[in-house]
Amino acid sequence: MEDVLVSSLEEVLENVKQFNKDLQHETDIVQQLTQFKHWYYISDLQAFGPSKYIGYKDMNTIKYARGKGKTGIDTEKVLKQWFVKLPKESIRSQELMSELEKLLEQHGKKVRRDAVIHVLKEEGGMK
């Protein structure tokens, strides 16, 4: 079955919720946390989701299948419509990176050194 990219922000939000449920239930996705480079933060949900997971329709850990056949290049393109990448040196980026580190630490994982954070465009105003 072909993986289909998300076509609405609602689908992205559902995927972020599902990703965080999968984390809480300690599904297989926990083993892959250190692999994700592009993290998306939704302040309404106060939750993160990685690009390669949240960029495909109706995602869950089983469907994610350790990223098999999925590429961040495709998801980055589609997520760009709604999100903006924060400059690493921005205060907002550093605050969110700290939050992300805490989240991953709960699962005994570390954030990739080259990880970047994206936020919704309407929140992307530089601080």
Secondary structure as a PSIPRED ss2 file (coil, helix, strand):
# PSIPRED VFORMAT (PSIPRED V4.0)

   1 M C   1.000  0.000  0.000
   2 E C   1.000  0.000  0.000
   3 D C   1.000  0.000  0.000
   4 V C   1.000  0.000  0.000
   5 L E   0.000  0.000  1.000
   6 V C   1.000  0.000  0.000
   7 S C   1.000  0.000  0.000
   8 S C   1.000  0.000  0.000
   9 L H   0.000  1.000  0.000
  10 E H   0.000  1.000  0.000
  11 E H   0.000  1.000  0.000
  12 V H   0.000  1.000  0.000
  13 L H   0.000  1.000  0.000
  14 E H   0.000  1.000  0.000
  15 N H   0.000  1.000  0.000
  16 V H   0.000  1.000  0.000
  17 K H   0.000  1.000  0.000
  18 Q H   0.000  1.000  0.000
  19 F H   0.000  1.000  0.000
  20 N H   0.000  1.000  0.000
  21 K H   0.000  1.000  0.000
  22 D H   0.000  1.000  0.000
  23 L H   0.000  1.000  0.000
  24 Q H   0.000  1.000  0.000
  25 H C   1.000  0.000  0.000
  26 E C   1.000  0.000  0.000
  27 T C   1.000  0.000  0.000
  28 D H   0.000  1.000  0.000
  29 I H   0.000  1.000  0.000
  30 V H   0.000  1.000  0.000
  31 Q H   0.000  1.000  0.000
  32 Q H   0.000  1.000  0.000
  33 L H   0.000  1.000  0.000
  34 T H   0.000  1.000  0.000
  35 Q H   0.000  1.000  0.000
  36 F C   1.000  0.000  0.000
  37 K C   1.000  0.000  0.000
  38 H E   0.000  0.000  1.000
  39 W E   0.000  0.000  1.000
  40 Y E   0.000  0.000  1.000
  41 Y E   0.000  0.000  1.000
  42 I E   0.000  0.000  1.000
  43 S C   1.000  0.000  0.000
  44 D C   1.000  0.000  0.000
  45 L C   1.000  0.000  0.000
  46 Q C   1.000  0.000  0.000
  47 A E   0.000  0.000  1.000
  48 F E   0.000  0.000  1.000
  49 G E   0.000  0.000  1.000
  50 P E   0.000  0.000  1.000
  51 S H   0.000  1.000  0.000
  52 K H   0.000  1.000  0.000
  53 Y H   0.000  1.000  0.000
  54 I H   0.000  1.000  0.000
  55 G C   1.000  0.000  0.000
  56 Y E   0.000  0.000  1.000
  57 K C   1.000  0.000  0.000
  58 D C   1.000  0.000  0.000
  59 M C   1.000  0.000  0.000
  60 N C   1.000  0.000  0.000
  61 T H   0.000  1.000  0.000
  62 I H   0.000  1.000  0.000
  63 K H   0.000  1.000  0.000
  64 Y H   0.000  1.000  0.000
  65 A H   0.000  1.000  0.000
  66 R H   0.000  1.000  0.000
  67 G H   0.000  1.000  0.000
  68 K C   1.000  0.000  0.000
  69 G C   1.000  0.000  0.000
  70 K C   1.000  0.000  0.000
  71 T C   1.000  0.000  0.000
  72 G H   0.000  1.000  0.000
  73 I H   0.000  1.000  0.000
  74 D H   0.000  1.000  0.000
  75 T H   0.000  1.000  0.000
  76 E H   0.000  1.000  0.000
  77 K H   0.000  1.000  0.000
  78 V H   0.000  1.000  0.000
  79 L H   0.000  1.000  0.000
  80 K C   1.000  0.000  0.000
  81 Q C   1.000  0.000  0.000
  82 W C   1.000  0.000  0.000
  83 F E   0.000  0.000  1.000
  84 V E   0.000  0.000  1.000
  85 K E   0.000  0.000  1.000
  86 L C   1.000  0.000  0.000
  87 P C   1.000  0.000  0.000
  88 K C   1.000  0.000  0.000
  89 E C   1.000  0.000  0.000
  90 S C   1.000  0.000  0.000
  91 I H   0.000  1.000  0.000
  92 R H   0.000  1.000  0.000
  93 S H   0.000  1.000  0.000
  94 Q H   0.000  1.000  0.000
  95 E H   0.000  1.000  0.000
  96 L H   0.000  1.000  0.000
  97 M H   0.000  1.000  0.000
  98 S H   0.000  1.000  0.000
  99 E H   0.000  1.000  0.000
 100 L H   0.000  1.000  0.000
 101 E H   0.000  1.000  0.000
 102 K H   0.000  1.000  0.000
 103 L H   0.000  1.000  0.000
 104 L H   0.000  1.000  0.000
 105 E H   0.000  1.000  0.000
 106 Q C   1.000  0.000  0.000
 107 H C   1.000  0.000  0.000
 108 G C   1.000  0.000  0.000
 109 K C   1.000  0.000  0.000
 110 K C   1.000  0.000  0.000
 111 V C   1.000  0.000  0.000
 112 R C   1.000  0.000  0.000
 113 R C   1.000  0.000  0.000
 114 D C   1.000  0.000  0.000
 115 A C   1.000  0.000  0.000
 116 V E   0.000  0.000  1.000
 117 I E   0.000  0.000  1.000
 118 H E   0.000  0.000  1.000
 119 V E   0.000  0.000  1.000
 120 L E   0.000  0.000  1.000
 121 K H   0.000  1.000  0.000
 122 E H   0.000  1.000  0.000
 123 E H   0.000  1.000  0.000
 124 G C   1.000  0.000  0.000
 125 G C   1.000  0.000  0.000
 126 M C   1.000  0.000  0.000
 127 K C   1.000  0.000  0.000
